[in-house]
Amino acid sequence: MILERFVPSLHLHTIFDIDFKTLRERGIQGIITNLDNTLIEQDSPHATERLMQWIQTLRQEGLKVVIVSNNRKIRVSEFARPLGIPFVYEARKPWGDPFHRALRLLHTTTRNTVVIGDQLLTDIYGGNKSGMYTIWVDPLKGKEGWPTKVNRFFERILYRWLKKKGYLPWDDHH
């Protein structure tokens, strides 16, 4: 069923709730992550101290990371380059092959890579469509552009339907 492609493998409140050791036990070697409202607020230009520590920890755990964002090159590069993180910009998630481009940057496969993001309609659907393990995190609070606001409207409807049909096993509210 196509709607199952919107169901994440796991839901966590933030990226900081991710257990890297558990990912490694699952055979995960690479992380594809969204940028805006997943790693940082959309209107924040740079990584927080806590986020820099998170990135350092994942690297110490032997994991590689790449950012896949629908945002423009200047936004993504100004964030990613100082941190030494490769990136795919103007990704057009969930269409095209931005996730496969990211796999090439990571030198990983769909079987050993996880997709992390805050949107069911772009990050989770795209990651699932590509055959990867997906982690859906709550969006960080901050400004959102109109395309994201439209996505959030449809995402709330989809979330309620998936929850009602028993596709989402967790008890929290969105």
Secondary structure, 3 states (H helix, E strand, C coil): CHHHHHCCCEEECCHHHCCHHHHHHCCCCEEEECCECCCECCCCCCCCHHHHHHHHHHHHCCCEEEEECCCCHHHHHHHHHHHCCCEECCCCCCCCCHHHHHHHHHCCCHHHEEEEECCHHHHHHHHHHCCCEEEEECCCCCCCCHHHHHHHHHHHHHHHHHHHCCCCCCCCCC
